[in-house]
Amino acid sequence: MCHITGYIQIRQGIHRRQAGLLLCFILMCLFFTGSSSSAAAAESKVIAEWERTWGGSMQERGLSSSQTLDGGFIVTGEIIIQNTVQRDRSHILLVRFDGGGTEIWRKNLSYSGYDRGTSVLQTGDGGFIVAGTIKNFPRDDRQVCLVKVNSSGQVMWKNSYGNGSDDSGVCVRQTGDGGYIIAADSSSAEEENSQILLIKTNASGKKEWMKLFGSKEDENAACIHLTSNGGFIVAGRTYSTKTGGYDVYLFKVNQGGDLEWERTFGGNGWDMPFSLKQTADGGYIVAGQTYSPDGESDVYLVKTGPLGHPEWERTFGGRELDMGRSVRQNSDGGFMVAGWSKSYEPGKTCFYLVKTNANGERIQEFTLEGDRFDENFYIVETSDGGYILVGCLANALRNNEVRNDGLQLDLVRLRLMPYIVCPVAPQTGCAQESGALND
């Protein structure tokens, strides 16, 4: 087990109150701190509660995770099997952990020659659904796969779906009827550019409908969610011939997969989404990354109305690479954006957390330095307002007395911990609030 150190402290000022209340407050601070200071503040910091790494004789890569109903976590990805005779192959990795990061069980799901899991969640019956991609040999074409396992990780059924010669599963959600909706990327031998493919199945994985979306200018899916009216909202990216880069592509479909509206927005550089949520007012919040023409990138945050029209756009970060990978709405109507930054510690990638008000204006920001953090780590929100980071370590290290000279699965649990310098009155919208809308 390896530990991560580093934090940034955020000091919050105390609002003015009536003279009598202010005097009582100062006296309380003097009593608890033994100091004559007239300024009281609350400090908060991001901490790494624990980190776990796993690795055996094969290379293991964590690509996606979600929290389970018992407070634990389920992780999917790939196990790369090195083969000196043929090309390297991989199987779907599926690992279940308890809330403290202890492994409950691990499964190696062999589907075809090259398999990887890219999205996982717990289903209503206590089992799990995994979406991903399989590559068939020797044809070398790819299909979307969907695997259902029970609470112990035993496979109940598995199916594959394809629309062209190159289809990749990106994200899966369980629908209100017990079935599943998958967002995927699809291209064919005739078309170099890809489109977004949506696949709706019943509870047994049988396909009910499958539809393509986009302009054939090269679209890729990022995430999909159920909406409050029973439809689906999808965020992705689309290539813009005007700017020579990608724009955010947001579209809404009904339960039958019929397009209701679609929107694109962004600047002159590349704009890409990574996370999407429906907000309390029926609109949507999108977090991602925006590139300027000079090559620098910032966290990109966009709030839209119920029909997808942008209401405001915000960017955050410094002079290096910054990106938003996760967004949630707080109970005060503001937002917490989590991502990665290389702007705050030279030569290192930091976990980057920004709290905004309801208009997207920055209130606070936090960073946590990690020696082995990578911007490709997947960020998952937890029900208590914390985060799980899922990825892999590319450096060889000792783990469980087994030497692994390739990749190891890495799982990190983060919390935003308040440290009270002196008692303060409860405040709404504090940084430790959990989000109102979760994945």
N, C-alpha and C positions, 0 to 999 in steps of 0.2 A: 504494500500500500504506500502510495506516495502522497505528499501533502502539498498544497498550493498556498503561498503566502502573498500578502499584499492587500491593501485596501486604500480607499480614499474616504476621508471623513467629511461630512457635510454639516455645516452649522446652520441652524435655522434661528432667525430672530424672533422675538416675542412681540406680538402686536400690543399697541398701547391700550390700556384699560383705564377705567376710572381711578382716580387718585387713591381711594381707599383700598381697592382690590390690588393695585400695583404695590402699595406699601406692604400689604400682607404677603404678597408673592415674594418680594425681595427678602422679607424677614425669614420666610420658609427656606429660601436658597441659602441665606447666611447660616441658618441652623444646620442644614444638612451638609454643607460643604466646608464650614468653618472658615469661609473666605469673606472678605468685605467687598468683593466685586459686585457691582450693581447690574452686570449683564449676565443673564442666564441663557443657556442654549441647550438644545438637544442634539446629540451627535448620533449619526447612523453610519453604518458601514456594511459593505457586502463581504461576507465571509464564505469560505469553502468549508462546509460542515464535514464532508468526507469525500474521498476520491477512491475509486476502485479500478484496478486494471486486471485484465485476464489475458492469458495467452498460452497456447500450448505449442505443439509441433507445427501447427498451421497458422496462417495469417488470418486475423479476425478484424473486421471493420464494422463499427456501429454506425448506422445510417439514419435511424429514426427511433423514436421512443414515445411513450405516453404513460400517464399515471394510471394505476389500477385502482379499483374500488376500495381495496384494503390499505391504500396509502403507499403501496409499492410501485414498481415500474416494470414495464415490458419493453424490451429492446429488440429490434430486428436489424439485419444488415447482411453481411456475406462472410463466408469462410472460404478463403482462397486456397485451393489445393494445387500445389506445385507438381507439375508433371513433366518429366524429362523426355518422354516419348511424344506426347501431344502438347498442345497449348495448355497453359494453366486453366484450370476449371474452378468453379466456385459453387457452393451450396448456400441456401438461405439459412442464416443464423437467427435463432430465436431464443432469448434468455429472459427468464423472469426473476426479479429481485424483490426482496422485502423493502420496507421503508428505510432500513439502515444500510442498504446496499449489499446485503448477503444474498448470494445466489440461491434460488429455490429449485430451479431446474433449467436445463439447457437442451436445446434440440438443434440437430443438423438436418434440415429438410432438403432432401435431394429430389430435384424435379426433372432436370435435364442436364445438359452438359455445362451450362453456365447460368446460374440462378443468383438473384439477389433480392432481398426484401427492402422496400423503400418506404413503407408506411404500415403502421400497426396500431391497433386499438383494442380495448376490451369490449366485448359484445354484451348484449342484454342478458344472455344466459350464463354469463360468467366466463365464457371462453374468450378466444381472441381471433381476430381476422387480420391477415397479412396480405398486402398487395405488393407486387413487385414485377420483375422482368425475368423471363427465361429466354435463353438462346439455344436454338435447336441445331445440332450438328448432324450431318455435315452441311446442311443447307445454309447455316449461318444466319438465319432470320430470327427476329426477336418477337416475342408475344408478351402480352400482359398476363400475369398470373394472379390468382386469388386463392388463398389457402385458409381454411377454417380449422382451428384446433380447439380442443376442450380446455378446461381449466388446468389440466395436467400436461398440456402440450401435445396430446395425442391427436394425430390428423383425423378429422372427421370427413372432409372432402377437399378436393382441389380441382380447379378449372383453369383453363387458359382461353384467351380471347385475342383476336387479331383483326385488323382492318386492312393492313398493307403488309409490306415485307419487313417493316421496322417499327414496332410498337413497344412502348415502355411505360409501365405503371408508375405513377407519381404519388397519388394520394387516394385514400379510401375513407368513406364515412358510412356508418350504418344509418339506414333510412327509417322513417316512422313505421313502415310496414314490415320491418324485420329484415329487409333486403339490404343491398349495398349499392353505393354509387362510387365509381372510380373515375378519377381524372388521369388522363394519360397523354403521351405524345405519340403521334402517328405520322409515318411517311411511307411512301411506296417507291418502287424502282423507277416509276415514271416521273415522280415528283421529288426533286432534291430537297425542297423545303418541307417542314413539318407543319401539322395542324394539331389542335387540341382535340382529343377524343374523349367523350364521356360514355361510360358503360354502366347501365343500370341492370342489376340482377335481383332475383328473388332471394329468399332466405337460404336456399340450397345452392346458390351460385349460378343458377340457370339464367342466361341472358334474356332480358326483357326488351331492351332497346339499346342501340349503339349509334352515336351521332358525332359527326365532325363539326368543328367550329373554327372560324378564322378566315383570313383572306388569301391563304396560301403564300403569304409573304414571309413565312417562317414564324410560327407561333409555338410557344412552349407553356405547359401548365406549371403552376407553382403550388396551388392549394384549392380546395373546394370545401364548402360548408353548406349545411342545410339552412334555409331561411325561415323566418317566422311564419310565412304563408305556405310552407310546404314545398317550395321550389328549391333551387340550388344556385349559389353564387360562386363564380370561379374567377380566380386571379391568375394571370400569367403575363407573358411578354409577347410583343409582336414587333416585327422588324419594320422600321419606318424608312421608306425610300427617300423621304424629304431630308431627314437628318443623318441617314447612314448609320443609325444605331437602333436600339430597342426602346420601345415605350411600354408602359404598363397597359395591360389589356384586361379589362374587367367586364364580365358579362353575366346575365341572369337568365336562367331557363326555368320553365315550370316543371311539374312532376313528370310530364311526358317527354321532357327534353326539348320542348319548343322554345326557340329563342324569344325572349321578351324585350331585351335591350342589350346593347354593347357599347362600351366607351373605351377610348384610349386617351392617355394623358402622359405628359412628361416634358422634358426640356430638349436642349440641343444635343445632349450627350446620351449615354445609355441609362435607362431607368428600368429597374427590375424589381418585382415584388417577391417577398419571401413569406409574408404572413398576412392573414386576412381575418377580420371578425365583423359580425354585424353589431351595430351599436344600439344603445337603449332607445334612441329616437327612430330606429328603423333604417338608418343609413349604414355606411360601412367605413371601416378604418383599415388602411393598407400600409404596411411597413416594408421597407426594402432598401434599395441602394441606388444612388444616382451618381453618374460620372459626369464631370465637367469636361469641356473640350481639352483641357490641359492634362487630363488623365487622373486627377484626384477624384476620390469618391467620398460621399457623405451618406449618413443615415437619411432615408427619404420616408416621410410620413404624410399620407394623404387622407383627408376625411371627405366622404361623399354623402350626398343625400340618398333617399330611398331608391331613386332612379339612376344612381351612379354619377350624377353631375358633381364635380369637385366643388367643395365648399371652401377648403383652404389646403395649402401645401406647406410643409416645413422641412428644413434640413438641419442636421446636427452633426458635429464632429470637428476635427481639426484639419491639418494640412496633409495628412496621409490617408491611408485606406480606412474607411469607416462604413459600417453597414448595419441595418436593422434586420434581425432574423425572427423576432417574435414581438407581438403587440397584444395588449389586453386593456380593457377599459376598467377604471377604478370606480368605486361606488360614488365618488364625487363628480363623476362625469369626465374626468381627465383620463390620461393614458400613461401606461408604462411601456416603454420600448426597450427591448433587450437586443444586444447585438455584439459586434466586435469592433475594436479600434486599434490602429497602430500609430495613433497620433499622440498618445499620452506617455508612453514609455518607449524610448528609441530602440528599435530593433526587436521589440516584443509585441505580441498580440494580447490585448487586454479585453476582458469581459466589460461591456459598456452598457450602462443602464441609464435611461433618461426618463424623468417624470415630467409630464406636461399638464397644463390645465385643459379645460374642455375645448379651448381654441387652439390647442397645439403649441402654446407658448411654454418654453422650458422653465420649470420651477427648480429642479434639482438634477444633478447628474452624479453618477457613481462609476468608478472603475475598479476592477480587480485584476491584478497582474498574475499571470500564470506562465511558468517557464515553458510549458508544453502546450499551451492553448494554440488553436488553429482556427482560422476564420471559417473552415468547413465544418466545424463542430455544430451539431444540431442542438437547438435550444428549445426546451419544453417547459411550459409554465406548470407549476404545481398548485394545488388547491389552497395552500396556505400562503400564497404570494411569493414563493421561492421559485427556483429554476433547477432543472436537470440539464446537464451538458453531456452530449453523447458524441463520441468520435473514435479516433484511433491514434495510437502512438507509432510513429514511423521509426523511432530509434530502438535499438535492441537493449533490453534490460532484463534483470532477473525477476521472475514472477512465479511463485508457487513451486520453486525448485525445478522449473522447466525453462530451458533456454529457448527464446524465440528471437530469431534474427530478422524478423519481418515486422508485421503489424500486430498490435494488441488492442483489444477493445478497451475503451476508457470511459468511465462514468463518473461524473462529478455532481455533487449536491451543493447548491448555493442557497444562502438565505440573506435577506436584508435585515440586519439586526440593529435595533435602536439601542443606544447607550445613553442613559439619562444622566446628565451632569447635575441637575437639580429638578425637583418636581415641577411639572408644567401642566397646565389645564389641558384636557383632551382636545385634540384638534381633528377636524374632518379632513379627509384627503391626505392622511399621513402616508409615508412611503411604505409602511409595512402592511397596508391594506391588500387583501386579495382581490383579484379582478372579479367583476360582476359577470363577465362573459368569458368562458374558457373553451379551449379546444374540446 
